[in-house]
């Protein structure tokens, strides 16, 4: 194992960095999608509610690996054969899109639940003071909802980080894909997968501790 670390340690650390980069980009765009569809699911408009519900149900009903294949292989094929135009996606672009869509569906539910956890009287009070609906949502409801959402968002980031391993199927040089290449060279699968497991464990444990600490601090703030 020491030999693997000394020879391929830098390669695996770089792959861990790529994994974190992909997860961060995916979570960033997922937050945008989640905010959009989360707000659509709580407004008093049936059309908006249906649109949000369809997005969440469809994306959550499609396995992550199928979504990655569809974006990376299916979309360029569709553009070439049906629209007559060329479209090329890098593994990072396709992986980010797949993660953002997959994570965005769950983020939409987190945001919806966070908004609905705020006392409805807060919105009514803001509206009675003359604030328009969207301004009341942004200035009054969302700041309170975000406090309850932060631990769930960090937990979703942990899930997204682990989901990046699926994207090795489209060739993105994240940790699992790099580990396969190291095994192909060294023929030491036990040692390599053991190192990869420890690397994931360290990063996810740190993030879990951060989530728990934030949750305790936010709970103290409510008392």
BALOBA-1460 file (C-alpha; in Angstrom, 3 decimals):
// residues 223
<rec num="1" residu="x" x="0.000" y="0.000" z="0.000"/>
<rec num="2" residu="x" x="2.887" y="2.373" z="0.789"/>
<rec num="3" residu="x" x="4.339" y="1.613" z="-2.618"/>
<rec num="4" residu="x" x="1.032" y="2.502" z="-4.288"/>
<rec num="5" residu="x" x="0.834" y="5.758" z="-2.326"/>
<rec num="6" residu="x" x="4.390" y="6.774" z="-3.148"/>
<rec num="7" residu="x" x="3.995" y="5.986" z="-6.843"/>
<rec num="8" residu="x" x="0.395" y="6.953" z="-7.557"/>
<rec num="9" residu="x" x="-0.500" y="9.133" z="-4.570"/>
<rec num="10" residu="x" x="-0.333" y="12.414" z="-6.497"/>
<rec num="11" residu="x" x="-2.494" y="10.968" z="-9.266"/>
<rec num="12" residu="x" x="-5.137" y="9.851" z="-6.767"/>
<rec num="13" residu="x" x="-5.065" y="13.197" z="-4.924"/>
<rec num="14" residu="x" x="-5.531" y="15.036" z="-8.221"/>
<rec num="15" residu="x" x="-8.462" y="12.733" z="-9.004"/>
<rec num="16" residu="x" x="-9.946" y="13.505" z="-5.572"/>
<rec num="17" residu="x" x="-9.663" y="17.197" z="-6.427"/>
<rec num="18" residu="x" x="-11.448" y="16.579" z="-9.730"/>
<rec num="19" residu="x" x="-14.150" y="14.674" z="-7.864"/>
<rec num="20" residu="x" x="-14.680" y="17.588" z="-5.451"/>
<rec num="21" residu="x" x="-14.682" y="20.058" z="-8.360"/>
<rec num="22" residu="x" x="-17.340" y="18.061" z="-10.192"/>
<rec num="23" residu="x" x="-19.446" y="17.732" z="-7.038"/>
<rec num="24" residu="x" x="-19.191" y="21.484" z="-6.316"/>
<rec num="25" residu="x" x="-20.192" y="22.457" z="-9.863"/>
<rec num="26" residu="x" x="-23.034" y="19.966" z="-9.750"/>
<rec num="27" residu="x" x="-24.253" y="21.290" z="-6.394"/>
<rec num="28" residu="x" x="-23.972" y="24.918" z="-7.568"/>
<rec num="29" residu="x" x="-26.249" y="24.378" z="-10.566"/>
<rec num="30" residu="x" x="-28.442" y="22.020" z="-8.523"/>
<rec num="31" residu="x" x="-29.070" y="24.835" z="-6.024"/>
<rec num="32" residu="x" x="-30.200" y="27.086" z="-8.882"/>
<rec num="33" residu="x" x="-32.504" y="24.403" z="-10.290"/>
<rec num="34" residu="x" x="-33.702" y="23.472" z="-6.816"/>
<rec num="35" residu="x" x="-34.505" y="27.087" z="-5.965"/>
<rec num="36" residu="x" x="-36.458" y="27.551" z="-9.201"/>
<rec num="37" residu="x" x="-38.518" y="24.372" z="-8.934"/>
<rec num="38" residu="x" x="-38.765" y="24.577" z="-5.149"/>
<rec num="39" residu="x" x="-40.370" y="28.022" z="-5.442"/>
<rec num="40" residu="x" x="-42.609" y="26.826" z="-8.266"/>
<rec num="41" residu="x" x="-43.877" y="24.043" z="-6.025"/>
<rec num="42" residu="x" x="-45.012" y="26.406" z="-3.235"/>
<rec num="43" residu="x" x="-46.593" y="29.262" z="-5.206"/>
<rec num="44" residu="x" x="-50.371" y="29.336" z="-5.396"/>
<rec num="45" residu="x" x="-50.492" y="28.428" z="-9.068"/>
<rec num="46" residu="x" x="-51.498" y="24.947" z="-10.235"/>
<rec num="47" residu="x" x="-49.550" y="25.190" z="-13.508"/>
<rec num="48" residu="x" x="-46.334" y="26.026" z="-11.638"/>
<rec num="49" residu="x" x="-47.013" y="23.254" z="-9.122"/>
<rec num="50" residu="x" x="-47.522" y="20.705" z="-11.920"/>
<rec num="51" residu="x" x="-44.324" y="21.796" z="-13.726"/>
<rec num="52" residu="x" x="-42.306" y="21.434" z="-10.511"/>
<rec num="53" residu="x" x="-43.903" y="18.069" z="-9.745"/>
<rec num="54" residu="x" x="-43.157" y="16.714" z="-13.243"/>
<rec num="55" residu="x" x="-39.514" y="17.812" z="-13.034"/>
<rec num="56" residu="x" x="-38.995" y="16.212" z="-9.626"/>
<rec num="57" residu="x" x="-40.822" y="12.974" z="-10.471"/>
<rec num="58" residu="x" x="-39.152" y="12.490" z="-13.871"/>
<rec num="59" residu="x" x="-35.596" y="13.198" z="-12.722"/>
<rec num="60" residu="x" x="-35.909" y="11.143" z="-9.534"/>
<rec num="61" residu="x" x="-37.399" y="8.301" z="-11.560"/>
<rec num="62" residu="x" x="-34.405" y="8.038" z="-13.932"/>
<rec num="63" residu="x" x="-31.240" y="6.298" z="-12.657"/>
<rec num="64" residu="x" x="-28.173" y="8.520" z="-12.515"/>
<rec num="65" residu="x" x="-26.185" y="6.326" z="-14.895"/>
<rec num="66" residu="x" x="-28.966" y="6.473" z="-17.519"/>
<rec num="67" residu="x" x="-29.085" y="10.259" z="-17.174"/>
<rec num="68" residu="x" x="-25.320" y="10.485" z="-17.672"/>
<rec num="69" residu="x" x="-25.424" y="8.266" z="-20.784"/>
<rec num="70" residu="x" x="-28.369" y="10.236" z="-22.191"/>
<rec num="71" residu="x" x="-26.610" y="13.591" z="-21.811"/>
<rec num="72" residu="x" x="-23.138" y="12.465" z="-22.923"/>
<rec num="73" residu="x" x="-24.101" y="10.152" z="-25.798"/>
<rec num="74" residu="x" x="-27.791" y="10.764" z="-26.506"/>
<rec num="75" residu="x" x="-27.887" y="14.554" z="-26.834"/>
<rec num="76" residu="x" x="-24.994" y="14.850" z="-29.354"/>
<rec num="77" residu="x" x="-26.591" y="12.051" z="-31.407"/>
<rec num="78" residu="x" x="-29.980" y="13.808" z="-31.343"/>
<rec num="79" residu="x" x="-28.462" y="17.143" z="-32.377"/>
<rec num="80" residu="x" x="-26.571" y="15.516" z="-35.246"/>
<rec num="81" residu="x" x="-29.355" y="13.302" z="-36.632"/>
<rec num="82" residu="x" x="-32.495" y="15.300" z="-35.895"/>
<rec num="83" residu="x" x="-31.348" y="18.921" z="-35.939"/>
<rec num="84" residu="x" x="-28.436" y="18.616" z="-38.354"/>
<rec num="85" residu="x" x="-26.050" y="20.481" z="-36.066"/>
<rec num="86" residu="x" x="-22.937" y="19.337" z="-34.263"/>
<rec num="87" residu="x" x="-22.854" y="19.245" z="-30.486"/>
<rec num="88" residu="x" x="-19.919" y="18.065" z="-28.405"/>
<rec num="89" residu="x" x="-19.837" y="17.784" z="-24.653"/>
<rec num="90" residu="x" x="-16.794" y="17.188" z="-22.476"/>
<rec num="91" residu="x" x="-17.024" y="14.653" z="-19.681"/>
<rec num="92" residu="x" x="-16.949" y="17.533" z="-17.177"/>
<rec num="93" residu="x" x="-19.850" y="19.331" z="-18.883"/>
<rec num="94" residu="x" x="-21.953" y="16.185" z="-19.207"/>
<rec num="95" residu="x" x="-21.112" y="15.065" z="-15.674"/>
<rec num="96" residu="x" x="-21.970" y="18.469" z="-14.228"/>
<rec num="97" residu="x" x="-25.292" y="18.501" z="-16.105"/>
<rec num="98" residu="x" x="-26.178" y="14.981" z="-14.933"/>
<rec num="99" residu="x" x="-25.298" y="15.759" z="-11.322"/>
<rec num="100" residu="x" x="-27.095" y="19.117" z="-11.420"/>
<rec num="101" residu="x" x="-30.309" y="17.589" z="-12.748"/>
<rec num="102" residu="x" x="-30.222" y="14.614" z="-10.389"/>
<rec num="103" residu="x" x="-29.288" y="16.660" z="-7.341"/>
<rec num="104" residu="x" x="-31.562" y="19.538" z="-8.414"/>
<rec num="105" residu="x" x="-34.659" y="17.357" z="-8.091"/>
<rec num="106" residu="x" x="-33.775" y="16.526" z="-4.490"/>
<rec num="107" residu="x" x="-32.752" y="20.123" z="-3.774"/>
<rec num="108" residu="x" x="-36.177" y="21.262" z="-4.984"/>
<rec num="109" residu="x" x="-37.781" y="19.041" z="-2.336"/>
<rec num="110" residu="x" x="-35.376" y="20.301" z="0.343"/>
<rec num="111" residu="x" x="-36.192" y="23.912" z="-0.526"/>
<rec num="112" residu="x" x="-39.933" y="23.211" z="-0.699"/>
<rec num="113" residu="x" x="-39.841" y="21.574" z="2.735"/>
<rec num="114" residu="x" x="-37.711" y="24.407" z="4.132"/>
<rec num="115" residu="x" x="-40.143" y="27.067" z="2.905"/>
<rec num="116" residu="x" x="-43.159" y="25.153" z="4.184"/>
<rec num="117" residu="x" x="-41.500" y="24.797" z="7.605"/>
<rec num="118" residu="x" x="-41.717" y="28.586" z="8.074"/>
<rec num="119" residu="x" x="-44.852" y="29.738" z="9.900"/>
<rec num="120" residu="x" x="-47.408" y="30.882" z="7.263"/>
<rec num="121" residu="x" x="-48.100" y="33.857" z="9.515"/>
<rec num="122" residu="x" x="-44.714" y="35.286" z="8.498"/>
<rec num="123" residu="x" x="-45.835" y="35.596" z="4.885"/>
<rec num="124" residu="x" x="-49.227" y="36.953" z="5.912"/>
<rec num="125" residu="x" x="-47.612" y="39.574" z="8.141"/>
<rec num="126" residu="x" x="-45.237" y="40.657" z="5.372"/>
<rec num="127" residu="x" x="-48.096" y="40.904" z="2.874"/>
<rec num="128" residu="x" x="-50.181" y="42.909" z="5.347"/>
<rec num="129" residu="x" x="-47.330" y="45.448" z="5.529"/>
<rec num="130" residu="x" x="-47.616" y="45.939" z="1.777"/>
<rec num="131" residu="x" x="-44.771" y="43.754" z="0.512"/>
<rec num="132" residu="x" x="-45.427" y="41.989" z="-2.820"/>
<rec num="133" residu="x" x="-45.454" y="38.162" z="-2.715"/>
<rec num="134" residu="x" x="-41.989" y="37.614" z="-4.220"/>
<rec num="135" residu="x" x="-40.346" y="40.342" z="-2.142"/>
<rec num="136" residu="x" x="-41.911" y="38.887" z="1.006"/>
<rec num="137" residu="x" x="-40.640" y="35.451" z="-0.036"/>
<rec num="138" residu="x" x="-37.069" y="36.701" z="-0.625"/>
<rec num="139" residu="x" x="-36.796" y="39.044" z="2.365"/>
<rec num="140" residu="x" x="-38.874" y="37.301" z="5.017"/>
<rec num="141" residu="x" x="-39.501" y="33.618" z="4.300"/>
<rec num="142" residu="x" x="-36.315" y="32.442" z="2.552"/>
<rec num="143" residu="x" x="-33.844" y="33.790" z="5.179"/>
<rec num="144" residu="x" x="-35.684" y="31.761" z="7.823"/>
<rec num="145" residu="x" x="-36.047" y="28.698" z="5.588"/>
<rec num="146" residu="x" x="-32.344" y="28.637" z="4.643"/>
<rec num="147" residu="x" x="-31.403" y="28.103" z="8.289"/>
<rec num="148" residu="x" x="-33.312" y="24.822" z="8.307"/>
<rec num="149" residu="x" x="-32.079" y="23.841" z="4.837"/>
<rec num="150" residu="x" x="-28.301" y="24.168" z="5.356"/>
<rec num="151" residu="x" x="-27.725" y="20.766" z="7.070"/>
<rec num="152" residu="x" x="-29.836" y="19.021" z="4.410"/>
<rec num="153" residu="x" x="-27.947" y="20.815" z="1.643"/>
<rec num="154" residu="x" x="-24.616" y="19.630" z="3.081"/>
<rec num="155" residu="x" x="-25.977" y="16.081" z="3.332"/>
<rec num="156" residu="x" x="-27.096" y="16.326" z="-0.289"/>
<rec num="157" residu="x" x="-23.564" y="17.459" z="-1.220"/>
<rec num="158" residu="x" x="-22.212" y="14.308" z="0.451"/>
<rec num="159" residu="x" x="-24.616" y="12.186" z="-1.611"/>
<rec num="160" residu="x" x="-23.618" y="14.091" z="-4.758"/>
<rec num="161" residu="x" x="-19.943" y="13.547" z="-3.966"/>
<rec num="162" residu="x" x="-20.520" y="9.794" z="-3.798"/>
<rec num="163" residu="x" x="-22.616" y="9.890" z="-6.985"/>
<rec num="164" residu="x" x="-19.612" y="11.246" z="-8.916"/>
<rec num="165" residu="x" x="-18.224" y="7.700" z="-8.929"/>
<rec num="166" residu="x" x="-21.006" y="6.749" z="-11.366"/>
<rec num="167" residu="x" x="-19.635" y="9.245" z="-13.893"/>
<rec num="168" residu="x" x="-16.543" y="7.121" z="-14.431"/>
<rec num="169" residu="x" x="-18.683" y="5.440" z="-17.122"/>
<rec num="170" residu="x" x="-18.395" y="8.544" z="-19.349"/>
<rec num="171" residu="x" x="-14.642" y="8.840" z="-18.868"/>
<rec num="172" residu="x" x="-14.409" y="11.726" z="-16.414"/>
<rec num="173" residu="x" x="-11.075" y="11.432" z="-14.529"/>
<rec num="174" residu="x" x="-12.598" y="11.328" z="-11.050"/>
<rec num="175" residu="x" x="-11.343" y="9.089" z="-8.260"/>
<rec num="176" residu="x" x="-12.975" y="5.794" z="-9.271"/>
<rec num="177" residu="x" x="-11.954" y="6.127" z="-12.924"/>
<rec num="178" residu="x" x="-8.382" y="6.987" z="-11.925"/>
<rec num="179" residu="x" x="-8.332" y="4.035" z="-9.514"/>
<rec num="180" residu="x" x="-9.298" y="1.703" z="-12.376"/>
<rec num="181" residu="x" x="-6.378" y="3.037" z="-14.412"/>
<rec num="182" residu="x" x="-3.967" y="2.559" z="-11.497"/>
<rec num="183" residu="x" x="-5.194" y="-1.023" z="-11.040"/>
<rec num="184" residu="x" x="-4.716" y="-1.687" z="-14.766"/>
<rec num="185" residu="x" x="-1.071" y="-0.629" z="-14.378"/>
<rec num="186" residu="x" x="-0.208" y="-2.067" z="-10.953"/>
<rec num="187" residu="x" x="-2.568" y="-5.100" z="-10.755"/>
<rec num="188" residu="x" x="-3.095" y="-4.351" z="-7.046"/>
<rec num="189" residu="x" x="-6.842" y="-3.955" z="-6.748"/>
<rec num="190" residu="x" x="-7.075" y="-4.605" z="-2.983"/>
<rec num="191" residu="x" x="-4.594" y="-1.873" z="-2.064"/>
<rec num="192" residu="x" x="-5.936" y="0.687" z="-4.552"/>
<rec num="193" residu="x" x="-9.597" y="0.256" z="-3.640"/>
<rec num="194" residu="x" x="-8.638" y="0.351" z="0.041"/>
<rec num="195" residu="x" x="-6.893" y="3.714" z="-0.469"/>
<rec num="196" residu="x" x="-9.858" y="5.065" z="-2.462"/>
<rec num="197" residu="x" x="-12.285" y="3.966" z="0.265"/>
<rec num="198" residu="x" x="-10.201" y="5.727" z="2.939"/>
<rec num="199" residu="x" x="-10.009" y="8.914" z="0.839"/>
<rec num="200" residu="x" x="-13.784" y="8.997" z="0.410"/>
<rec num="201" residu="x" x="-14.250" y="8.198" z="4.101"/>
<rec num="202" residu="x" x="-12.007" y="11.075" z="5.231"/>
<rec num="203" residu="x" x="-13.710" y="13.687" z="3.022"/>
<rec num="204" residu="x" x="-17.247" y="12.512" z="3.808"/>
<rec num="205" residu="x" x="-16.542" y="12.295" z="7.553"/>
<rec num="206" residu="x" x="-15.279" y="15.904" z="7.550"/>
<rec num="207" residu="x" x="-18.386" y="17.070" z="5.685"/>
<rec num="208" residu="x" x="-20.655" y="15.093" z="8.035"/>
<rec num="209" residu="x" x="-19.010" y="16.711" z="11.077"/>
<rec num="210" residu="x" x="-19.500" y="20.155" z="9.521"/>
<rec num="211" residu="x" x="-23.184" y="19.378" z="8.891"/>
<rec num="212" residu="x" x="-23.712" y="18.218" z="12.491"/>
<rec num="213" residu="x" x="-21.934" y="21.256" z="13.920"/>
<rec num="214" residu="x" x="-23.996" y="23.607" z="11.771"/>
<rec num="215" residu="x" x="-27.175" y="21.837" z="12.806"/>
<rec num="216" residu="x" x="-26.310" y="22.188" z="16.514"/>
<rec num="217" residu="x" x="-25.450" y="25.864" z="16.070"/>
<rec num="218" residu="x" x="-28.680" y="26.565" z="14.192"/>
<rec num="219" residu="x" x="-30.697" y="24.697" z="16.815"/>
<rec num="220" residu="x" x="-29.083" y="26.802" z="19.561"/>
<rec num="221" residu="x" x="-29.983" y="29.925" z="17.580"/>
<rec num="222" residu="x" x="-33.670" y="28.987" z="17.599"/>
<rec num="223" residu="x" x="-33.823" y="28.579" z="21.386"/>
